[in-house]
Amino acid sequence: MKRMTLLVAAIALLGIGSGVRPLNAQEHHGASMELHHMHLVINHAVQMAAEGSSLAMLGEMNMAPGIDEQAVEHGKGMIREGKGLVKSVLQSKAMTELHEKGAGESKEMTYTHKLAEAALAYIDRLEEMHSIK
């Protein structure tokens, strides 16, 4: 009975999925897809910096001589790279082109800049915590 339920569920899901057009066939209006991808990159940068901070903190506890120094250095590098990634999104050719096309006044663009600003403020705090220059 359990196998039959799984089989029916799989068939139903596959049947539903077959009616969905692939992403490359869908039309995207305005700058929404570019901005969505920028949001994903900014999110990744924040995650990278946060994980780097955790790694640096762990290394600063000096509980594993010989590897702690590497953990601290790599963690600090992840924080720096996260900050650089957010800045590269803001200064990218894609961002410049969106502004030139008039998307700079949209609520989505405003949100994107606020998101990046908040991400940079958070990463700045991580840098302060670990005295990163």
Salt bridges, closest charged atoms under 4 A:
GLU60 OE2 - HIS130 ND1 3.22
GLU73 OE2 - ARG80 NH2 3.56
GLU97 OE2 - LYS93 NZ 3.97
ASP124 OD1 - LYS83 NZ 2.64
GLU127 OE1 - LYS83 NZ 2.87
